[in-house]
């Protein structure tokens, strides 16, 4: 129960940070924001990190079961 609650809170925190980072990334991409103001470079650097964390641990594509792992190679 406690683990499920902490996982849900981490997901909310991660998605909030990801949305903020996405807004800065899109603004920078369109030329509306400069990286030197308000720490925008930090949000731009965090975007791929947050995306990988979400993809690995919270998306449906993250491997959570041993069945989705590659089989071990057997030596002949």
C-alpha positions in Angstrom: 0.0 0.0 0.0 2.7 2.4 1.0 4.8 1.5 -2.1 1.8 2.1 -4.4 1.2 5.5 -2.8 4.8 6.6 -3.1 4.9 5.4 -6.7 1.8 7.4 -7.5 3.2 10.5 -5.9 6.5 10.1 -7.8 4.5 9.8 -11.1 2.7 13.0 -10.4 6.0 14.8 -9.5 7.7 13.4 -12.6 4.8 14.4 -15.0 4.8 17.9 -13.5 8.5 18.3 -14.1 8.2 16.7 -17.5 5.4 19.2 -18.6 7.5 22.2 -17.3 10.5 20.9 -19.1 8.5 20.3 -22.3 7.2 23.9 -22.2 10.7 25.3 -22.0 12.0 22.9 -24.7 9.2 23.8 -27.2 9.7 27.5 -26.4 13.5 27.2 -27.1 12.9 25.2 -30.2 10.6 27.9 -31.6 13.0 30.6 -30.7 10.8 32.2 -28.1 13.1 31.5 -25.1 16.8 32.0 -24.5 18.8 29.4 -22.6 20.6 32.1 -20.6 17.5 33.4 -18.8 15.8 31.9 -15.8 17.7 28.7 -15.8 16.1 27.5 -19.0 19.2 25.5 -19.8 18.5 23.3 -16.8 15.0 22.5 -18.0 16.3 21.7 -21.5 19.0 19.4 -20.0 16.5 17.7 -17.8 14.0 16.9 -20.6 15.7 13.8 -22.0 16.5 12.6 -18.5 12.9 12.9 -17.3 11.7 11.3 -20.5 14.0 8.3 -20.1 12.9 7.9 -16.5 9.2 8.0 -17.4 9.8 5.6 -20.3 11.7 3.0 -18.2 9.7 3.1 -15.0 6.2 4.4 -15.7 5.2 3.7 -19.3 3.7 0.6 -20.6 6.9 -0.1 -22.4 9.0 -0.4 -19.2 10.1 -4.0 -18.4 8.8 -4.9 -15.0 8.5 -8.7 -15.3 11.2 -11.3 -15.8 9.2 -12.7 -18.7 10.1 -9.7 -20.9 13.8 -10.0 -20.4 16.0 -11.6 -23.0 16.8 -15.3 -22.3 20.2 -16.2 -21.1 22.6 -17.6 -23.7 23.5 -21.2 -23.1 27.1 -22.1 -23.8 27.6 -25.1 -26.0 
